[in-house]
Amino acid sequence: MQNIQEFIREAQKAKSDGAYNSATTLFFKALAVSIDFFILKKEGFIPSNHTERFRILKEKYPFLYRIMDKNFPIYQDSYRLKISKQIVEVLEKDVQTASQMAGIKNNK
């Protein structure tokens, strides 16, 4: 949970500095780890990679699957494209949703 809170805190700093690509990477890490924590609580293990995470979500948790499926291409795009503030804000809201579902308090 500390990693998630750190990723969120640092992503918010990057966002406020206008470093939207860095914010995207950090918010996506927070999203993935939040979802892994959710899966750990529900299934008793942490997925070993993106493929396994997506499979579990698609089969058992379609709401979270849609969040990951929407944001994974944005994360990939952050390596080669300039990400906008608006996209970062959508990702940030999705991180808040997923972390709340996992029972994680977001310390700002």
N, C-alpha and C positions, 0 to 999 in steps of 0.2 A: 504494500500500500504506500510505503514511503516513496518508492520509485514512481508510482503514478502521480503522487502529489508533487514530486520534484519535476517530472515532465510537464505537468500542467503549469506549475509556477514559472518554469523557464520558458515555456511556450508563450505564456502571457507577456513575459518581459520582451521576448523577441517580437511579438505582435506589436507591442507598444513602441518598439524601436523601428517599426516598419520592415523588419526582417521576416517577411511573410513565408519565404521558403523554409527558413529555419523553424518558424512557428509551426508550419505544416508538418514537418518531420517530427517535431516534439509532440504535437497534439496527436499525430497518428500513433506514435509509440504509446502515449497515454491511453488511447483508444484500444489498441491491441492488448496491452497489459490489463486494462480494466475488464475486457472481455475474457481474457485468460483467467483472471481472478473469479469472474462469474462462473465460468465453466468448472473451475476447481471446486467452487462451493456446490455446484449442482451435480457434477459428474465424478468428483474425487481425483481428478488429474488435470495437468496443464497440457494443452496441445503442444506437440514438438515443433510445429512449423505452420506456415500460413495455410497450406493445403489441408492439414488436419483440422485447423481452426474453422476454416470455411465449411468443411464437410459436416462437422458437428453442428455448427450454427444453422446450416441449410436444413439438416434433418430434424433438429430439435428446437431451435430458437430462431424462427424466421424473421422476427422483428430485428434482432441484433444482426442477423445475416444481411438484411437490407442495408443497415447502417454501415457495416464493413464493406459490403459490395459497392456501395456508393462512394466510399472514401478511399478505398485501396488505389483506384486509378489516379486520384488526386495526389496521394503520397508518391506514386511512381512518377507522375508528371513533375513533381517538385525537384527531381534530379535534372530535368532538362528544360523546363519552362519556368517563366516568372509567374508566381502565384499571386492572386489579388487578395486584398484585405477581405473582400466579401466572401471569398471561398474559405479563407481561414476562419471567419466568423461562423460559417455553417458547420465546419468541422469542429470548432470549439463547442458549439451547442450539442453536437452528437457525442462528444466526449463527456459532457456533463450528463447527458441522458444515460449513457452506458455506465459511467462510474456510479451514478445514483442507483441504477439497477443492480450493480455489484455490491452496493452497500458501502461505498467509499465516500468519505466526507472530503470535499474539496476545500482545502484551506487556501485562501487567497492572500 
